[in-house]
Amino acid sequence: MRLILPIALACSSLAGAAVASTDGKKPETNKQAGAGTKQRSAVAAPAAPAPLPAADEAQMQAAAATYYGPYDCEFKQTLSISKHPTDGYVVVTFATKAYTMKPVRSRTGAVRLEEVDQGPMLMVQIPAKSMLMDTVRGRRIVDACVNEIQAKEVVTDTNALGMNLPGQVNTSDLSITQSPTTRR
């Protein structure tokens, strides 16, 4: 331990020193370049995202069923869904991040917005509300998000989830018959 600390300090001080280039010339310092100029390190430009694959008919139908626009969510949070420049894709903006997502219709009729490139974000839209989830952590990021269209559906439809609540179905006149599997 006594030997490692001085070596680490020496290495860190040498890391800041100028290193000769491979052609044997000394690198130019701030004094040689001019008193008032600063050297800038080369920063790589971000790579352009790969083009998205063309949407099929099912994806286009799911995109048409997606609720676009601003959403009011729980705890006074907001998010927004807009159309992506590529047909059949959407952009979900929440907080300071924007996620490119692919709309998919589920068997239940809900619209799933799945982040492209196998990202962890998933947005589910049902008639009563929408929610943004992190599938890696297995938790909701924001819940109870309501678009203008969803707010109207909830007001006009007392049972927007399609569930039979107590008192909605009159079962008194249904006759109980033996099912075909129990007959012998």
C-alpha positions in Angstrom: 0.0 0.0 0.0 2.9 2.4 0.8 4.4 1.8 -2.6 1.1 2.0 -4.6 0.1 5.5 -3.5 3.3 7.3 -4.6 3.2 5.4 -7.9 -0.5 6.4 -8.5 0.3 10.0 -7.6 3.2 10.0 -10.0 1.1 8.5 -12.8 -1.7 11.0 -12.3 0.8 13.9 -12.5 2.4 12.5 -15.6 -1.1 12.1 -17.2 -1.4 15.9 -17.4 2.0 16.4 -19.0 2.3 16.8 -22.7 3.1 13.6 -24.6 5.3 13.7 -27.7 3.5 12.8 -30.9 4.4 9.7 -32.9 6.3 11.7 -35.6 8.8 12.9 -32.9 7.6 16.6 -32.9 6.8 18.2 -29.6 3.1 19.1 -29.2 2.2 22.8 -29.3 1.4 24.4 -25.9 -0.8 27.3 -25.1 2.3 29.6 -24.9 3.4 28.7 -28.4 -0.1 29.0 -29.8 -0.7 32.4 -28.4 -1.4 33.9 -25.0 -5.2 34.4 -25.5 -6.1 31.1 -27.3 -7.3 27.9 -25.8 -6.7 24.5 -27.2 -9.9 22.6 -27.8 -10.1 18.8 -27.6 -11.7 17.1 -30.5 -15.2 16.0 -29.6 -16.8 13.4 -31.7 -20.1 14.3 -33.2 -23.0 12.1 -32.1 -23.7 9.4 -34.6 -26.9 9.7 -36.7 -29.5 7.3 -35.6 -30.1 4.3 -37.8 -33.1 4.7 -40.1 -36.3 3.1 -38.8 -37.7 0.1 -40.7 -40.9 0.7 -42.7 -44.0 0.2 -40.7 -46.3 -2.6 -41.7 -50.1 -2.4 -41.9 -50.7 -3.5 -38.3 -48.3 -0.9 -37.0 -49.9 1.8 -39.1 -53.3 0.8 -37.7 -51.9 1.0 -34.1 -50.4 4.4 -34.9 -53.8 5.6 -36.1 -55.4 4.4 -32.8 -52.8 6.2 -30.7 -53.9 9.3 -28.7 -51.6 12.2 -29.7 -51.1 15.5 -27.9 -50.4 16.5 -24.3 -51.3 14.4 -21.3 -51.9 15.4 -17.7 -50.6 12.8 -15.3 -50.5 12.1 -11.5 -48.6 14.5 -9.2 -49.0 17.3 -11.8 -46.6 15.7 -14.3 -47.1 16.0 -18.0 -46.0 14.1 -21.1 -46.7 14.5 -24.8 -47.0 12.1 -27.8 -46.4 13.4 -31.3 -45.9 11.8 -34.7 -42.4 10.8 -35.7 -41.1 12.0 -39.1 -41.1 8.3 -40.1 -44.7 7.1 -40.7 -46.0 4.6 -38.2 -43.7 5.8 -35.3 -44.4 8.2 -32.4 -42.3 10.3 -30.1 -43.1 10.2 -26.4 -41.7 13.2 -24.5 -41.5 13.0 -20.7 -39.5 15.3 -18.4 -36.4 16.2 -20.6 -36.3 13.0 -22.6 -37.8 12.0 -25.9 -38.4 8.3 -26.8 -39.0 7.0 -30.3 -41.6 4.3 -30.0 -43.3 1.8 -32.2 -47.1 1.4 -31.8 -48.4 -2.1 -31.4 -52.0 -3.2 -30.8 -52.4 -5.8 -28.1 -55.0 -8.6 -28.1 -57.0 -6.7 -25.5 -57.3 -3.7 -27.7 -54.8 -1.6 -25.7 -52.1 0.3 -27.7 -48.6 -0.4 -26.6 -45.9 2.0 -27.5 -42.6 0.1 -27.4 -39.3 2.0 -27.5 -37.3 1.1 -30.6 -33.8 -0.5 -30.2 -35.2 -2.6 -27.3 -35.2 0.2 -24.8 -36.7 -0.2 -21.4 -39.6 2.3 -21.9 -43.1 1.1 -22.7 -46.3 3.2 -22.7 -49.7 1.5 -22.5 -52.8 3.3 -23.6 -56.2 2.0 -22.4 -59.5 4.0 -22.8 -59.4 5.4 -19.3 -55.7 6.3 -18.9 -52.1 5.8 -20.1 -49.0 4.9 -18.2 -45.3 5.0 -18.9 -43.3 2.1 -17.6 -39.6 1.0 -17.3 -39.6 -2.6 -18.2 -36.1 -3.3 -16.9 -36.9 -2.0 -13.4 -40.4 -3.3 -13.6 -42.1 -0.1 -12.3 -44.2 2.7 -13.6 -42.4 5.9 -14.3 -45.6 7.9 -14.5 -49.2 6.8 -14.2 -52.8 8.1 -14.5 -51.9 10.1 -17.7 -55.1 11.3 -19.4 -55.3 12.8 -22.9 -58.1 15.1 -23.9 -59.8 12.2 -25.8 -59.4 9.8 -22.8 -60.9 12.5 -20.5 -64.0 12.7 -22.7 -64.4 8.9 -22.8 -64.2 8.6 -19.0 -66.8 11.2 -18.6 -69.2 9.7 -21.1 -68.6 6.0 -20.3 -69.0 5.1 -16.6 -67.3 1.8 -17.3 -64.4 2.7 -19.6 -62.5 -0.4 -18.8 -65.2 -2.7 -20.1 -65.7 -4.5 -16.8 -69.0 -5.6 -15.4 -69.5 -3.9 -12.1 -71.9 -5.1 -9.5 -75.5 -4.1 -10.5 -74.7 -3.7 -14.2 -75.7 -7.1 -15.3 -79.0 -8.6 -14.3 -78.3 -12.2 -13.5 -81.6 -13.0 -11.8 -83.3 -14.2 -15.1 -80.4 -16.3 -16.2 -81.2 -20.0 -16.0 -78.4 -22.2 -14.6 -77.9 -25.2 -16.9 -75.5 -28.0 -16.7 -72.4 -27.5 -18.7 -71.5 -30.1 -21.4 -68.4 -31.1 -19.6 -70.3 -32.2 -16.4 -72.9 -34.3 -18.2 -72.4 -38.1 -18.2 
